[in-house]
Amino acid sequence: MERQIYPYARKVLFKFYPETAHTISMHSLETLASTPLAGRMLQSHLRVDDSRLSQNLFSTHLRFSNPVGLSAGVDKNAQFLRMANMIGAGFHEVGAVTPKPQGGNPKPRIFRYPQYNVMINGLGFNNQGLDAVQQRLMHKHPAAIPVGVNVGKNKWTVNAIDDYIAVVRGLQGHCDYLTINVSSPNTKGLRDLQTVDFLREVVSKTKSLTHNPVLVKLAPDLKVDFAVELAKEAVSAGAAGMVLTNTTLDHRGVDEKHPVAGGLSGRLLESQSEKMLHEVAKELFGKIILIGVGGISEGTGALSRLENGASLIQLYTALVYKGPSVIHEINSWLLHALEVCKFDNVREFIGSNLRK
Ligand SMILES: Cc1cc2nc3c(=O)[nH]c(=O)nc-3n(C[C@H](O)[C@H](O)[C@H](O)COP(=O)(O)O)c2cc1C
């Protein structure tokens, strides 16, 4: 049903500025999810609940009922947890959250390019800040699905480590994992924190403050060898996982006539993100949990990420172009792939390319 409706809804939504369209759709879905009958009907239609897709991950034995999650940015302020469960997500990464609220960069700051299935966003960590998110998560966590929080820094903070520590300390116990985000391109100097020294310090300090697994999210624009080195350092400092990748600054072929500032997400990011995942997995698969994100929009792309070492995948841009049923589509496709390969569980796909 939703698959037939979304092309019409999309026509209407795309008449609005992207942030307005996002706000309208998220609030509408959250309202539906909070309405007992409609919420249950949509949930039973959209969720693929099959034990063959489920995994227990991290030493806290978190249960992920399927491997397809919502990536950071979809729900900056932990307002849409019911929506995430209703549309079938296996997990949900809230944020990025900074210690203090901030408005982000001037608008317009999100641009759609439907001809390429990509977006460019230059948001700059607009969010309501730690206190607001903490209040919500105190009431909503534990949720129906695992909830991670993506951690950022305020744009005016000079000593970045203080901000990561403040958010991690404030959310300790109110979420299921935390992602140190040093890879968004829209906060000046943030990507410069992708150094061995900073990652070692931020991971070891934040880890000592929380029982939650701490992950690190990297940019796809790093040299691959360097990304592998950073990942190894983060892991030796105690990181439980890596999220690969954030958006890219490579806009080739997209906005040449009218250049805009920001990170590109969606289809054209797919191979770059996958390559970085694969290279990091060659070194670290089996030692940590890898989350693959960037340009995933269908079953084949999702499966390929799993085969290259990701235990979980995330998406954002595909939600905009294909609608929430993309999660159902991917999970159904994975079940079909399991049957074709005569596998019992999605775990058998994970890392299978690395074992060849
Ligand atoms: C509008 C928008 C906002 C985003 N905000 C964040 C963020 O706050 N923190 C973060 O780590 N990634 C953020 N991202 C990046 C996504 O989490 C994801 O890594 C990236 O979009 C690639 O996935 P996709 O191609 O499926 O969209 C954002 C992406 C978009 C499109």
The ligand as a Tripos MOL2 file, in Angstrom:
@<TRIPOS>MOLECULE
LIG
   31    33     1     0     0
SMALL
NO_CHARGES

@<TRIPOS>ATOM
      1 C1         20.0500   16.0030    5.8100 C.3       1 LIG1
      2 C2         21.1310   15.1320    6.3750 C.ar      1 LIG1
      3 C3         21.5570   15.3400    7.6810 C.ar      1 LIG1
      4 C4         22.5680   14.5350    8.2130 C.ar      1 LIG1
      5 N1         22.9820   14.7360    9.4990 N.ar      1 LIG1
      6 C5         23.9600   13.9380   10.0200 C.ar      1 LIG1
      7 C6         24.4000   14.1010   11.3580 C.ar      1 LIG1
      8 O1         23.8970   14.9310   12.1050 O.2       1 LIG1
      9 N2         25.4070   13.2950   11.8160 N.ar      1 LIG1
     10 C7         25.9850   12.3370   11.0030 C.ar      1 LIG1
     11 O2         26.8960   11.6180   11.4310 O.2       1 LIG1
     12 N3         25.5560   12.1590    9.7420 N.ar      1 LIG1
     13 C8         24.5840   12.9210    9.2370 C.ar      1 LIG1
     14 N4         24.1730   12.7340    7.9490 N.ar      1 LIG1
     15 C9         24.8330   11.6890    7.1360 C.3       1 LIG1
     16 C10        24.0340   10.3790    7.1510 C.3       1 LIG1
     17 O3         23.9270    9.8660    8.4530 O.3       1 LIG1
     18 C11        24.7130    9.3370    6.2350 C.3       1 LIG1
     19 O4         25.9900    9.0290    6.7580 O.3       1 LIG1
     20 C12        24.8680    9.8430    4.8170 C.3       1 LIG1
     21 O5         23.7410   10.6010    4.4120 O.3       1 LIG1
     22 C13        25.0500    8.6980    3.8240 C.3       1 LIG1
     23 O6         23.9390    7.8410    3.8240 O.3       1 LIG1
     24 P1         22.7760    7.9210    2.6970 P.3       1 LIG1
     25 O7         23.4690    7.9450    1.3710 O.co2     1 LIG1
     26 O8         21.9540    6.7020    2.9240 O.co2     1 LIG1
     27 O9         22.0220    9.1620    2.9380 O.co2     1 LIG1
     28 C14        23.1550   13.5170    7.4000 C.ar      1 LIG1
     29 C15        22.7010   13.3050    6.1040 C.ar      1 LIG1
     30 C16        21.6990   14.0930    5.5810 C.ar      1 LIG1
     31 C17        21.2320   13.8350    4.1720 C.3       1 LIG1
@<TRIPOS>BOND
     1     1     2 1
     2     2     3 ar
     3     2    30 ar
     4     3     4 ar
     5     4     5 ar
     6     4    28 ar
     7     5     6 ar
     8     6     7 ar
     9     6    13 1
    10     7     8 2
    11     7     9 ar
    12     9    10 ar
    13    10    11 2
    14    10    12 ar
    15    12    13 ar
    16    13    14 ar
    17    14    15 1
    18    14    28 ar
    19    15    16 1
    20    16    17 1
    21    16    18 1
    22    18    19 1
    23    18    20 1
    24    20    21 1
    25    20    22 1
    26    22    23 1
    27    23    24 1
    28    24    25 2
    29    24    26 1
    30    24    27 1
    31    28    29 ar
    32    29    30 ar
    33    30    31 1
@<TRIPOS>SUBSTRUCTURE
     1 LIG1         1 GROUP 0 **** ****
